[in-house]
């Protein structure tokens, strides 16, 4: 199919989605934004439990809308034999299946990978969990911060002598979803060459641990002589590199490279500090970091406001940034121009801003216009289009409680 006739890069790919909340839905949300047709399987009578997560407006969750735009909702009772038969028949029709139940749950539904690949040998099945499908912790319940804590990540956040502080956003959940998407894309490429499907095991713990750019190899290579510790507002091995107090907020400055440090000294009106033996290289600056913090924050205090500092640092091409609130980031012209923050329309909530699609494709520069489903909204469409069910048969399954829907 020529690029010009496709909606997006995954046009024609069909996915069955057994996910809820964040990590799993991120995989299929990104697939939907790239043109895949995603059937979201929701378990009656409540469906995805994130439908009730605040903020709610007109009984609609902005959280659910953000995570599930572009998906078709099929809501059924998996305890009913006819519902299980529907799922088995759908598995034979799709390219990808994604689930993020606790390990073993999908198997107890009769849909573990060994059974799934009998139904569809070419299917790519991706299981997303906190700890993975194997190992001593596999069956433990978990969320983002649980995986983060086990990965040795939380221990590095916070003041030196204080408690650790986890970041207040779903870094692990979302990035695990992105890892899952990357694995699925590679598996689809492999299937195109070999005709073989496969199973993918993606976990928050594995994803989080993979973020250790410095700590793990340092501990290992040094035989434990060097150990990463919390360092508060400043990077432990680079200087200056951290948060500095300004007039009306904080500014992150990373001027540890010698030429950046010398340029910073110039714009502070203290060029002589660039050749001061106490600050001549990163190693000496680390030893004298308290003095550097005082010097930089004294300069920031002399400026009329934080904006003046930001502009001076940008003009000097010193890596830096104001520490923006979420509201300030949502209003920033760069994020708006690139549609990093995007205004969408939901039929129940009206207009709302959500994080935009983070990938840029030259052949598909425009985003797809997508809508989050009502519970069970696409029962008839899915059963008719995929499985050839007649309207009367769909009505019978609905009356019998096999299918479930909830109108707006």
N, C-alpha and C positions, 0 to 999 in steps of 0.2 A: 504493500500500500504506500503510495507516495505521501511525503510529509505534508503536502498541501491539503490532502484529504483527511488527515487525522485531526482529532481534537487536541491531542497532546501525546507525549512520548509513550504512555502506557495504554493508549487507545486499543481496545480489543481484548485486553487482559481482564479476566473475571476473577473475583476474589470472594471467598466466604469468610466472614468476619465474626468470630466468637470472642469479642473483647469488650472491656468496659473500663471506665475511669481514664487513665492517661497513657501508659506505656504502650499497650496493645493498640488502642485507638489511634495513636500517633502513626503507627505503621500504615494503617489503612486510610487514615486521613490524607497522608502524603500521596498514597497511591491514587485516591480519588481525585486529588488536585492535579495529578498527572494523567487523568483521563481514564483510569481503570474503572470498571463497574464493580462496586463493592456491595455485597448483600450482607447487611448487618443482622445477625441472628440474635434476637432478644428473647429471653425466657419469660413466659407469662407468669403472673399477670403484670409485673412491674417493669420488665425490660431492664435496660442498662440503669444501674442504680445512680449513675451520675445525672440522670434526668431530674433528680431532686436536689442537686448541689447548688447552693447559692452562687451568683445572684439570680433570684427568680423574678420574672416579670410576666404577668398574664399566665402564671403557672408554667412558665417556660424557663429552663435553665440556660443562662449564657454560657456556662461551662460546657454543657452538653452540645449546644449549638456549635461552639468553637471546635470541639473535637470530632464532630460527626457530620459536617457538611458534605453533601454529595453522595451520601450512602443511602441505600434502599433498606427500609426496615421490614424484616420478616419476624413476626412475633408468634411463637408457638409454645405448646406445653411439651417439653422433651420427655415427659413420662408416658405420653400417649404413643402407642406403637405406630400409628399413622404419622405422627410428627417425626419420629426417628426414621421412618421410611422416606419422608420428604428430605431430610437432611442427607441421608445416604445417596439419594438420587441426585441431589444438588452437588455433592462432592464429585460425582462423576462428570459434572458439567463445567467445573471451574479449573482455573490454572493454579490458584493459590488459596491456601487456608491458613488463617492466623487465629491463634487463641492465647488468652492470658489468664486462664483459670489456674488454680494451684495445681502443681504436678499431680497427675493421676486422675483428676476430675474428668478431663475429656475422654480418658480411657474408660472410666466407669459409665460414660454415656455411650460407649460402644464405638468411639471415634478416635481411638489412639492411632498412631501412625501406621502400625502394622495392618490394622483393618482398613485405614484410609487408602493406603497404597494398593490394596487389593481392589478397591473400588475404582481407583484412578492411578495407575502406575506413573503417570507423568506429573502428578500434582506436586507442588512445592508447599510443604507444611511447615509453618514457623510457630514455635511455642515460646512465649515471652513470660518470664517469671522473675522473682527476686533473686533466687540462688541457683537457678538452673535445674535441669531435670535429673541430675545425678549428684552424689556427694552427701556428706552427713547432714547438711543443712537443707537439703532439697525440699523436704516436706514442711519446713517451718513457714508460718505466715510472714508476710513482709510487705513493706512499702519502700518508697524512695529512700527515706532517711535511714531505714534499717540496712539496706544494701550499702549505703554511704558509710555508715558506722563500721560495718564489717570490713570495708575496703581500706580502712586507714585514712580516709579522706576527712571525715569530721574532726579527727584529732588534730588536724593541722590548721583549723579555723578558730580564731579568737585571740585574745590577749595572751602574752607569754605565760603569766602565772594565773590566768583565769580559766573558766570553763570553756569547752568547745562550743561553737555556734554553727549550726547548719544553715545554709542559705535558704531564704524563704521563697524558693521557686523550684519547680520540678526538673532540675538539671538531669538527674539520673533517669527519671521516667522518659522524658522527651528524647534524650540522647540514646537510650536503649531502643526506643522506637526507631530512631534514625539508623542505628546499627542493624536493626531487623530489616528495615527497608533496603539497606545496602546489600545485606546477605541475600534477600529475595531477588534483587535485581541481578546479582551475580549468578544465582542459581537458575534464573530464567535464561540467562546467556548460556550457561552450561547446558541446559536442557535443549536449547536451540541447536547446539553442536552435537549432542549425544542422544537426545530423545529421552533422557533419564530425569525423573523427578528425584527429590530428596527431602530429608527432614533437617530443620534448622533449630538449634537450641540457643536462645539468646537470653542473657540474664542481666539484671541491674548490677549485681556484684562484679561480674566480669567486665561490664562496660565501665563502671566506676574505677576499678583497679587499673584499667587501661589508661586512665588519665594521668597516672603518676609519671610525669615527664622527667623528674629529677630524683625523687626520693628512693625508689627501689634500687636502681643501679648504683646509687651512691652508697646505700647501706651495704649492698652486696660487695661492691668493688673495694670498699674500705674495710671489709671484715667486721662491720659494725662499729668502727671507730667514729664514723660520722653518722649522726642520727638526725633526721628531720624533726623539727619541733615547731610549735606555734610561734609565730613572730609578730602577731598583732597586725598593725597597719602597714608594716613594711616587709618587703620581700627578704627572706633570710640570707640569701647569698649575693645580693646585688645592692648597690647603693650609688646614688639615691634612686629608690624604686619603691614607691608606696603612696600612702594618703597623707596629704599635707593640709593643715587647717587654713582656710582662707576666710575672707570677710563674712560671706553669707553661705557657707557650706564647706565642702571638701573638694580638693583637686588631686587627681592621681597624676603623678609625674614619674616617668621612667627615663632617667638621664644617666644610667650607669656606664654606658659607653663613653670613653674619654672625650670624644669630640662633642657629644651631647652635653657632658658635664662642663666643658669649657664654654660652650655656647650659653648654657644656663648661667654660668658665672658672669658672662658679658651682659646678658639682659637684666641681671640683678644689679648691675653697676659695680660688680666686684671681680673684674677680670683677673686680678692677682691671685685669686683663690684657685684658678685653673692650674697654676704652677706651684701652689703651696705643697710642701712635702707631706703634709698631713692628708692631702686629698689628691695625690698625684695619680693614683690608679684605683681600681675597684677595691683591691685588698686593703689599701690604707684608708679609703673612704669608709669601708665597713667597720674598721677599728674606731673610727671617729664619727660614726653615724649620729649620735646625739647632737654633736656640734653642727653637723650639716642640717639636721632637722630644724635647729634653732635659726640658722642662717636663712634657709628657704622660707620658713614661716614668718620671719621678720620682714623679708622682702614682700611676701604676700600681704602682710598687714599694712605696709606702706602704700599699697595700691588703692585706688578709690573703691574698687569692688572686685568680686571674683571674676566677672566677665572680662575685666581688663587683663587679669592674669591669664585667662584662657586664651585671649587673642594674642598676647605677647608670646606665649609658649607656642601657639600655632604658627605665628609669623616666623619664629626661629626654627620651626620644624622639629621641635622636641616632642617626642611621644608623650601625650598627656590627654586628660579629659576631665571635665567637671563631673562630679558624682551626681547624676540626675535622679530625681524621683521618677516613679513610673509615669506620673502625669506629665512631667517635663519631657520625658523620652517620647511619649505619645504625641506631643506637640512639636517635636523637633523637626525642622524643615528637611533635614537629610532623610530621616526615617519616613517622613510623609512622601517625599519625592520618589523614593525607591519602593514605596508601598510596603515597607517593613512593618508599619502599622497600617492596617487597612480598614476602611469602613465598609461593612456588609449590611444587607437588609434581610431581616428574618420576618416571616409573615405574622408571627405573634409578638416578637419583641420590638419590632421596628428596626431602626438603624442602630448599629453598635460597632465599636472598634474591636478588632481582634488582631493577633499577630498574623502578618501576611505570609504568603508562601515563600520560603527562604531560598529556593533554588531558581536560577535564571537560565533559561534555554533560548538560544538565538532563534531557533525555528518556531518557538512558541512563546513569544514575548508577553502575550496577554493571559491573565488568569481566567480560569473557567468560572462561570457563574453557577454556584452550587447552593443547595438548600439542605438544611438539616431535616430529617424525617420526623413525622409524628409516629407514635408507637404503632407498629403493625400497618403503617400506611401502604406498604407495597406488597402486602400478602397476595392479593389477587394477581398483580403484575408478575411477581416472581414465579408463582405456581403456573400461571398461564404461559408466560414467555419461555421459561426454562424447562418446564415439565409437561406442558400441554394439558393441564387440568382445565376442564370445562367449568363455566360459571356455576352450574348447579352443584358440582362436586366441591367447589370452594365454599359455597354457601353451607353445604352439609357439614364440612369440617369446622366452619365458624360456629354454627349452631351447636356442634358437639364439643366445643371447647378445645379443639385441637389447635385452631388458630385464634388469635386474640388481637384486638386493636382498640385504640382509644382515640376518639376524635378530638379535635382542638377544643 
